[in-house]
Amino acid sequence: DVKVTQSSRYLVKRTGEKVFLECVQDMDHENMFWYRQDPGLGLRLIYFSYDVKMKEKGDIPEGYSVSREKKERFSLILESASTNQTSMYLCASSSASGSSYNSPLHFGNGTRLTVT
Amino acid sequence: DQQVKQNSPSLSVQEGRISILNCDYTNSMFDYFLWYKKYPAEGPTFLISISSIKDKNEDGRFTVFLNKSAKHLSLHIVPSQPGDSAVYFCAARPEGSTLGRLYFGRGTQLTVWP
């Protein structure tokens, strides 16, 4: 069974702090994603990565960066946290291989970040 | 611009009845569609999917219908159970994409009452 683990369930940070959200998957998936979920707005893609050291901007990358130094780990970085980044952050992974072409995204349980 | 739309933010259904959740999309290059279910304080979990070459896929109580000409899909849950109460997200993937990037709707909160 695929497991996507997010290191923190809840985080409270102050405005201006640098924040790191960590995500690890155990299925050797090539693709990894960071979404945020806000009421009424659904899931919005922040960044994704299809290989080690590769990254692509999603729909709302402003104020965020990412790091993928190892295949299993994908980190989301808030360079200077702001109150409008208070949200639920969801990490996901999927396989890109031919036999798993239709592999769905597998999500972690999310990190609820509050910026005060 | 929202490429996947769920126009009903909420749906309330009595236990045992049918729940029908709707989803519309604008991009004709989408070739694979998925439904996810999300409980509070948990990540979304995959529920059911359908390829654009089909018009129906069934898995137990869950059936997804795809109408390509109308760019519309729906999820039917029969019979509905209280444990089905959750937010349901419709998602779509562009044709030929191996990157796994999905476009999500805003979700529909389903409440099944006894």
Chai-1 contact restraints between the chains, C-beta under 6 A:
chainA,res_idxA,chainB,res_idxB,connection_type,confidence,min_distance_angstrom,max_distance_angstrom,comment,restraint_id
A,N31,B,L99,contact,1.0,0.0,6.0,A-B,restraint_1
A,N31,B,G100,contact,1.0,0.0,6.0,A-B,restraint_2
A,G42,B,F104,contact,1.0,0.0,6.0,A-B,restraint_3
A,G42,B,G105,contact,1.0,0.0,6.0,A-B,restraint_4
A,G42,B,R106,contact,1.0,0.0,6.0,A-B,restraint_5
A,G42,B,G107,contact,1.0,0.0,6.0,A-B,restraint_6
A,L43,B,F104,contact,1.0,0.0,6.0,A-B,restraint_7
A,Y50,B,L99,contact,1.0,0.0,6.0,A-B,restraint_8
A,L90,B,G43,contact,1.0,0.0,6.0,A-B,restraint_9
A,S94,B,G100,contact,1.0,0.0,6.0,A-B,restraint_10
A,A96,B,T98,contact,1.0,0.0,6.0,A-B,restraint_11
A,P104,B,L34,contact,1.0,0.0,6.0,A-B,restraint_12
A,P104,B,F46,contact,1.0,0.0,6.0,A-B,restraint_13
A,F107,B,G43,contact,1.0,0.0,6.0,A-B,restraint_14
A,F107,B,P44,contact,1.0,0.0,6.0,A-B,restraint_15
A,G108,B,G43,contact,1.0,0.0,6.0,A-B,restraint_16
A,N109,B,E42,contact,1.0,0.0,6.0,A-B,restraint_17
A,N109,B,G43,contact,1.0,0.0,6.0,A-B,restraint_18
A,G110,B,G43,contact,1.0,0.0,6.0,A-B,restraint_19
